[in-house]
Amino acid sequence: MANLTINEKNEIIDRYQANPEQTLNILVDLQFASTDGYIDQKTAQLVAKRVGVTETRIYELISFYAILKEKTQARYVLKICNSAPCRFSGEPLVSRSLKEILGVNENEMTADGLFLYHGIPCVGACAQPPFIKIKDRVFPNLTAQQIVQLISDLRAGRYPAL
């Protein structure tokens, strides 16, 4: 989180009045505000001190909630549904395609740090399989060729909001 200044971090914490009951929201907002995409040790220490909880409690939250990360993430984290309906509706095509295109297994970051893909529980896009979700955007009804094109477009920076 070197890209956020201490003042920017404090502003986010202050939005929640440093309320310990809002610790999860504070951590999520800090992580999403950072281009690093994770909660580093200095940020965890700052939050713990400001909201009046132990650093251990901060790491308990980080390890419990899948949305929170404690290490560097890929630039693009591709989420694929691993629920039973999606497995029968095309998800294996997405997994196989990503493994082939990116040259890494699930939960492994590509050498260039651009991509990582992993399964997540249902995201509510059951009517649009197979799909890939990146942040809040769903890329629905994908074919193998569309997955190749999506990866190419991401590499070329055609989705700056992601």
N, C-alpha and C positions, 0 to 999 in steps of 0.2 A: 504494500500500500504506500510505497514511496511516492506515488503520484498524487496522493492527497496530503495536504499540509495538516499540521496539528490543528490549525484554526478551522479548516474544513471538517475535520473529524469531530471537533468540539461542537461545531454548528449542528451536525447531524445528531449528536448526543443531546444537545440542548433542545432540539425539536421535541424530544420526548421528556423534557425536564429531568433528565438523568434518572428517570424512574426505573428501579430495578425490575418492576413488572413488565417493562418494555424492552428488556435486554435483547430478546430475540429480534424484535423489530429494528432495534439500533444496529445489531450485527448485520442483518439482511441489507439495510440501507447503506451501511458502510461498504459492504462487499460489492453491491451493485453500483455504487458511486465510483468505485475504484476500477481502473482498467486492468489491474492485476488479477481481479476476480477471486480473491481469497482474503481471509483474515490473518494478518501476520502477527507475530508475537508482540510487537510494540503496540499494535492496535488493540489486541486482546488485553494487554496490561492497562492501557488507557481506559478502555471501557470498564474493566473491573474496578479500577480506582474511582472513576467518575460515578458509577451507579452503586458502588458500595457492596460489591460481591467479590468473591475470591476469583482469582485467575483460573482455578480448577473448575469453578462453576461455568466460566466462559467456555472452557474446552469441553466440558460436558455437553453444552448446547451445540457446539460446533460438531462434535462427534455424533450426536444424536440426530440432528436435522440434516438430511441429505442435501438440502439447498445450500448449506454452509460448507465452506472448504477451508482447510488450513494449509494448503500448499498451492503453488502456482497451477493454474488451469490453462488449458489450451485456449487459443483465441476464439475458436468455435467449438462449443460443446454440443454435439449432436445427440439428441435424445430420441430413443426409439422405445415404443411401448412394448413391454414384455408381459402384458396381461393375456390371458387365454384367448379372448376373442381376436385380438390383433395377431396372435401367432397363427391363427387359422385364416386370417384375412390378408396375409402378405408380408408380415413383419420379417420372416426369414429372408425374403428377397433383399430387404434393406440391410440386414446384418451381413449377409454374404457379399453384397455389393460394396458396402463400406470397407469390409475386411480386404477385399480385392483391390479397390481403388486406393485406399490409404496405406495398405501394407502393414497394418497393425491389428491386433486383436482388440476386442472390447475392453474398455478401461485403460488402454495404453495411448499415450500421446504420440503423435507423429514427431519425427526428429526435428522438423522445422517449428514445432510448437503451435502449429495452426489448428490441428484437429484432435479431438478425442470423442469417441462415441460410447454410449452406455445405455442400458435398459433402465426404464423407469416404470412405475405402476401407471395405470390408466390415466390418460391426460384428457379424456373426454372427446376425442376426435374419432370415435369408432365408425362414424359414417364416411370417413375419408381415408381409409387405409389403402396401401401402406403409406406411411408418412414419416417425416423427420421433423422434430421440433427443435428450434434454436431460439433460446430466450423465450419470448412470448409469441414467436411466429411459427405457424405450422405450415409445412410444405406438403400438401396432400396429394393423394392418388398418384404416387410416384411409380414410374417404370424404371428399369435398370438404366436406360439411357438418360432419363431425367435426373437420376442420382449423379451420374457422371457429370452432367451439365451443371448441377447445383454445386458440386465440389469445385468445378472449374470456375464458376462464377464467384464463389467465395474466395478462392485463391486470387482472383483478379480484383477483388474489392468491390464487387458490384452490389453489395448489400452493406453500405456504410453504417446503417443503424444497428447492425448486428455486431 
